[in-house]
């Protein structure tokens, strides 16, 4: 049974997909007939079962499917975007950002590195090197004790994938979990974690739309582990606030006392 999940208290997950390639490219439709977001959803359910409740949302949904009500009821949000980053509403980005700082987990997948929300959270350009020539990717575990690495072979092979290479312009991660190498000798920090406010963020790079990466069992395991890890243990979702205290007034007005035992 997952550490933080049970049939009584499933992790509430939303898989957000841009869902544009699937609409206009037959090759992508052949690989992901119901959309990448659906395949990612199925992989999470396959691994975590009754421990999760997973829904999907897409760019073309009203408010991109990420209303205040949806986000308030979401423990972990997964984000896949690529061709239409600029079409994501700034208002929705601000909303997602606020919820991450308040404790919502966020998994940013593949080309989501250039999404508005990831750039806002990182504060850097998030640029990198890339090449799409069906490179073989080897994913090496460099932090084998991390929860996201549990049950993941070391290394595992992705037979065909887009190459992402350094330099990747992001802040130094809190934790580096996976490092990838490619056919041309390139290396890339492919699995990293960050904390922003009360929220936990996991960036995982494999998953280009032109390849069946999200059908691969190792990828589905990593993502599912990431969902478990990213769920906050805070007993409430609350925006960080500025509090004034008198000298030795340790408890009055205090709104959070640490993770509670159920």
ChimeraX attribute file (.defattr): number of C-alpha atoms within 10 A of each C-alpha:
attribute: neighborCount
match mode: 1-to-1
recipient: residues
	/A:1	10
	/A:2	16
	/A:3	9
	/A:4	16
	/A:5	18
	/A:6	15
	/A:7	12
	/A:8	9
	/A:9	12
	/A:10	18
	/A:11	22
	/A:12	19
	/A:13	24
	/A:14	25
	/A:15	22
	/A:16	26
	/A:17	25
	/A:18	25
	/A:19	21
	/A:20	17
	/A:21	20
	/A:22	19
	/A:23	11
	/A:24	10
	/A:25	12
	/A:26	12
	/A:27	14
	/A:28	20
	/A:29	17
	/A:30	13
	/A:31	19
	/A:32	22
	/A:33	14
	/A:34	12
	/A:35	21
	/A:36	28
	/A:37	24
	/A:38	20
	/A:39	20
	/A:40	26
	/A:41	23
	/A:42	17
	/A:43	23
	/A:44	26
	/A:45	17
	/A:46	14
	/A:47	18
	/A:48	22
	/A:49	18
	/A:50	17
	/A:51	22
	/A:52	24
	/A:53	19
	/A:54	21
	/A:55	15
	/A:56	17
	/A:57	22
	/A:58	21
	/A:59	20
	/A:60	14
	/A:61	10
	/A:62	10
	/A:63	15
	/A:64	17
	/A:65	19
	/A:66	23
	/A:67	13
	/A:68	14
	/A:69	9
	/A:70	11
	/A:71	21
	/A:72	15
	/A:73	13
	/A:74	22
	/A:75	26
	/A:76	28
	/A:77	26
	/A:78	26
	/A:79	24
	/A:80	25
	/A:81	25
	/A:82	20
	/A:83	14
	/A:84	13
	/A:85	17
	/A:86	11
	/A:87	12
	/A:88	18
	/A:89	14
	/A:90	12
	/A:91	10
	/A:92	18
	/A:93	17
	/A:94	14
	/A:95	16
	/A:96	21
	/A:97	21
	/A:98	18
	/A:99	24
	/A:100	27
	/A:101	20
	/A:102	22
	/A:103	28
	/A:104	28
	/A:105	28
	/A:106	31
	/A:107	24
	/A:108	22
	/A:109	24
	/A:110	21
	/A:111	20
	/A:112	25
	/A:113	26
	/A:114	20
	/A:115	22
	/A:116	21
	/A:117	24
	/A:118	23
	/A:119	16
	/A:120	15
	/A:121	16
	/A:122	18
	/A:123	12
	/A:124	13
	/A:125	15
	/A:126	18
	/A:127	15
	/A:128	15
	/A:129	13
	/A:130	12
	/A:131	12
	/A:132	12
	/A:133	11
	/A:134	16
	/A:135	18
	/A:136	18
	/A:137	24
	/A:138	19
	/A:139	27
	/A:140	21
	/A:141	23
	/A:142	17
	/A:143	15
	/A:144	16
	/A:145	10
	/A:146	14
	/A:147	15
	/A:148	26
	/A:149	21
	/A:150	14
	/A:151	12
	/A:152	19
	/A:153	13
	/A:154	14
	/A:155	14
	/A:156	15
	/A:157	16
	/A:158	21
	/A:159	13
	/A:160	19
	/A:161	22
	/A:162	23
	/A:163	25
	/A:164	26
	/A:165	21
	/A:166	13
	/A:167	13
	/A:168	18
	/A:169	15
	/A:170	16
	/A:171	12
	/A:172	12
	/A:173	16
	/A:174	11
	/A:175	15
	/A:176	19
	/A:177	24
	/A:178	23
	/A:179	19
	/A:180	26
	/A:181	21
	/A:182	21
	/A:183	14
	/A:184	12
	/A:185	8
	/A:186	15
	/A:187	19
	/A:188	20
	/A:189	22
	/A:190	23
	/A:191	26
	/A:192	19
	/A:193	21
	/A:194	20
	/A:195	19
	/A:196	15
	/A:197	17
	/A:198	19
	/A:199	24
	/A:200	22
	/A:201	27
	/A:202	26
	/A:203	25
	/A:204	24
	/A:205	23
	/A:206	23
	/A:207	21
	/A:208	21
	/A:209	25
	/A:210	19
	/A:211	19
	/A:212	19
	/A:213	22
	/A:214	24
	/A:215	17
	/A:216	13
	/A:217	14
	/A:218	19
	/A:219	21
	/A:220	23
	/A:221	21
	/A:222	21
	/A:223	26
	/A:224	23
	/A:225	22
	/A:226	27
	/A:227	27
	/A:228	23
	/A:229	22
	/A:230	26
	/A:231	24
	/A:232	20
	/A:233	14
	/A:234	17
	/A:235	14
	/A:236	14
	/A:237	18
	/A:238	17
	/A:239	14
	/A:240	12
	/A:241	8
	/A:242	5
	/A:243	8
	/A:244	9
	/A:245	11
	/A:246	7
	/A:247	6
	/A:248	6
	/A:249	10
	/A:250	9
	/A:251	9
	/A:252	9
	/A:253	10
	/A:254	10
	/A:255	11
	/A:256	10
	/A:257	9
	/A:258	10
	/A:259	11
	/A:260	9
	/A:261	6
	/A:262	4
